[in-house]
Amino acid sequence: MEYRIKNKDDELRWMVCHGRAAKDAEGKTLGWFCSITDVEELVQTRHEALLIQERIKAVLEGSRKLFSLDITTTMR
């Protein structure tokens, strides 16, 4: 699960949490193992890549309009 949390400097940071229950032979939960990882840079990079992708799409759509040719016209 990804979520944002404030650090000691009051900055919001993206974190990812993974957890799993430790169980005995009968399936009774004995405890939990959990890891929390700061993924702020990953989320920022993912966001920047999405913005670049949107810009490229806009440029390509614009260039199609600029360079569309009418192939039904004959040259003399």
HELIX and SHEET records of a PDB file:
HELIX    1   1 GLU A   40  LEU A   66  1                                  27    
SHEET    1   A 3 GLU A   2  LYS A   6  0                                        
SHEET    2   A 3 LEU A  12  LYS A  23 -1                                        
SHEET    3   A 3 THR A  29  ASP A  38 -1                                        
END                                                                             
